[in-house]
Amino acid sequence: MSVGEAVTIMRGGIIETLILSAPVLIVAMVIGLVISILQATTQIQEQTLTFVPKIAAIMLVLALLGSWMFGSLGQYTRELFAMIPQMAR
């Protein structure tokens, strides 16, 4: 296995991680921003107010996109396992 192949595998892993984590992170960021704006306008500074909606939204995203995430990760893993015989040469 050459350095180029190792870099390609690492790049693929990083991109796969970013693609799989992006929906959850974006939803958490948007919900956090909306709640922060709501807290700033109403001057309600309750610490637990930010966590409950974020957790609920993240759970909803995972419930909706979990099968896609698992399928994508499974496909990537199968591709890696298929590359093992080529790497041994």
Rosetta constraint file for C-alpha pairs under 8 A:
AtomPair CA 1 CA 5 HARMONIC 6.28 0.50
AtomPair CA 1 CA 6 HARMONIC 7.06 0.50
AtomPair CA 1 CA 87 HARMONIC 5.14 0.50
AtomPair CA 1 CA 88 HARMONIC 7.10 0.50
AtomPair CA 1 CA 89 HARMONIC 7.33 0.50
AtomPair CA 2 CA 6 HARMONIC 6.46 0.50
AtomPair CA 3 CA 7 HARMONIC 6.14 0.50
AtomPair CA 4 CA 8 HARMONIC 6.14 0.50
AtomPair CA 5 CA 9 HARMONIC 6.22 0.50
AtomPair CA 6 CA 10 HARMONIC 6.17 0.50
AtomPair CA 7 CA 11 HARMONIC 5.98 0.50
AtomPair CA 8 CA 12 HARMONIC 6.10 0.50
AtomPair CA 9 CA 13 HARMONIC 6.24 0.50
AtomPair CA 10 CA 14 HARMONIC 6.23 0.50
AtomPair CA 11 CA 15 HARMONIC 6.12 0.50
AtomPair CA 12 CA 16 HARMONIC 6.01 0.50
AtomPair CA 13 CA 17 HARMONIC 6.13 0.50
AtomPair CA 14 CA 18 HARMONIC 6.20 0.50
AtomPair CA 15 CA 19 HARMONIC 6.11 0.50
AtomPair CA 16 CA 20 HARMONIC 6.12 0.50
AtomPair CA 16 CA 73 HARMONIC 7.59 0.50
AtomPair CA 16 CA 76 HARMONIC 7.86 0.50
AtomPair CA 17 CA 21 HARMONIC 6.05 0.50
AtomPair CA 18 CA 22 HARMONIC 5.77 0.50
AtomPair CA 19 CA 23 HARMONIC 7.74 0.50
AtomPair CA 20 CA 69 HARMONIC 5.95 0.50
AtomPair CA 21 CA 25 HARMONIC 6.16 0.50
AtomPair CA 22 CA 26 HARMONIC 5.87 0.50
AtomPair CA 23 CA 27 HARMONIC 6.15 0.50
AtomPair CA 23 CA 61 HARMONIC 7.38 0.50
AtomPair CA 24 CA 28 HARMONIC 6.17 0.50
AtomPair CA 24 CA 58 HARMONIC 5.93 0.50
AtomPair CA 24 CA 61 HARMONIC 6.43 0.50
AtomPair CA 24 CA 62 HARMONIC 7.34 0.50
AtomPair CA 25 CA 29 HARMONIC 6.04 0.50
AtomPair CA 26 CA 30 HARMONIC 6.10 0.50
AtomPair CA 27 CA 31 HARMONIC 6.06 0.50
AtomPair CA 27 CA 57 HARMONIC 6.95 0.50
AtomPair CA 27 CA 58 HARMONIC 6.89 0.50
AtomPair CA 27 CA 61 HARMONIC 7.80 0.50
AtomPair CA 28 CA 32 HARMONIC 5.98 0.50
AtomPair CA 28 CA 54 HARMONIC 5.64 0.50
AtomPair CA 28 CA 57 HARMONIC 7.14 0.50
AtomPair CA 28 CA 58 HARMONIC 6.53 0.50
AtomPair CA 29 CA 33 HARMONIC 6.08 0.50
AtomPair CA 30 CA 34 HARMONIC 6.16 0.50
AtomPair CA 31 CA 35 HARMONIC 6.13 0.50
AtomPair CA 31 CA 53 HARMONIC 7.21 0.50
AtomPair CA 31 CA 54 HARMONIC 6.07 0.50
AtomPair CA 31 CA 57 HARMONIC 7.70 0.50
AtomPair CA 32 CA 36 HARMONIC 6.00 0.50
AtomPair CA 32 CA 50 HARMONIC 6.51 0.50
AtomPair CA 32 CA 54 HARMONIC 6.77 0.50
AtomPair CA 33 CA 37 HARMONIC 6.17 0.50
AtomPair CA 34 CA 38 HARMONIC 6.16 0.50
AtomPair CA 35 CA 39 HARMONIC 6.00 0.50
AtomPair CA 35 CA 49 HARMONIC 7.86 0.50
AtomPair CA 35 CA 50 HARMONIC 6.32 0.50
AtomPair CA 36 CA 40 HARMONIC 6.07 0.50
AtomPair CA 36 CA 50 HARMONIC 7.73 0.50
AtomPair CA 37 CA 41 HARMONIC 6.15 0.50
AtomPair CA 38 CA 42 HARMONIC 6.08 0.50
AtomPair CA 39 CA 43 HARMONIC 5.31 0.50
AtomPair CA 39 CA 44 HARMONIC 5.04 0.50
AtomPair CA 39 CA 45 HARMONIC 6.18 0.50
AtomPair CA 40 CA 44 HARMONIC 7.18 0.50
AtomPair CA 46 CA 50 HARMONIC 7.85 0.50
AtomPair CA 47 CA 51 HARMONIC 7.66 0.50
AtomPair CA 48 CA 52 HARMONIC 6.67 0.50
AtomPair CA 49 CA 53 HARMONIC 7.30 0.50
AtomPair CA 50 CA 54 HARMONIC 6.49 0.50
AtomPair CA 51 CA 55 HARMONIC 6.01 0.50
AtomPair CA 52 CA 56 HARMONIC 6.14 0.50
AtomPair CA 53 CA 57 HARMONIC 6.00 0.50
AtomPair CA 54 CA 58 HARMONIC 6.04 0.50
AtomPair CA 55 CA 59 HARMONIC 6.07 0.50
AtomPair CA 56 CA 60 HARMONIC 6.19 0.50
AtomPair CA 57 CA 61 HARMONIC 6.19 0.50
AtomPair CA 58 CA 62 HARMONIC 6.11 0.50
AtomPair CA 59 CA 63 HARMONIC 6.04 0.50
AtomPair CA 60 CA 64 HARMONIC 6.13 0.50
AtomPair CA 61 CA 65 HARMONIC 5.81 0.50
AtomPair CA 61 CA 66 HARMONIC 7.56 0.50
AtomPair CA 62 CA 66 HARMONIC 4.81 0.50
AtomPair CA 63 CA 67 HARMONIC 7.96 0.50
AtomPair CA 65 CA 69 HARMONIC 6.15 0.50
AtomPair CA 66 CA 70 HARMONIC 6.05 0.50
AtomPair CA 67 CA 71 HARMONIC 5.99 0.50
AtomPair CA 68 CA 72 HARMONIC 6.03 0.50
AtomPair CA 69 CA 73 HARMONIC 6.13 0.50
AtomPair CA 70 CA 74 HARMONIC 5.99 0.50
AtomPair CA 71 CA 75 HARMONIC 6.09 0.50
AtomPair CA 72 CA 76 HARMONIC 6.24 0.50
AtomPair CA 73 CA 77 HARMONIC 6.15 0.50
AtomPair CA 74 CA 78 HARMONIC 6.17 0.50
AtomPair CA 75 CA 79 HARMONIC 6.25 0.50
AtomPair CA 76 CA 80 HARMONIC 6.29 0.50
AtomPair CA 77 CA 81 HARMONIC 6.23 0.50
AtomPair CA 78 CA 82 HARMONIC 6.09 0.50
AtomPair CA 79 CA 83 HARMONIC 6.36 0.50
AtomPair CA 80 CA 84 HARMONIC 6.74 0.50
AtomPair CA 83 CA 87 HARMONIC 6.29 0.50
AtomPair CA 84 CA 88 HARMONIC 6.40 0.50
AtomPair CA 85 CA 89 HARMONIC 7.07 0.50
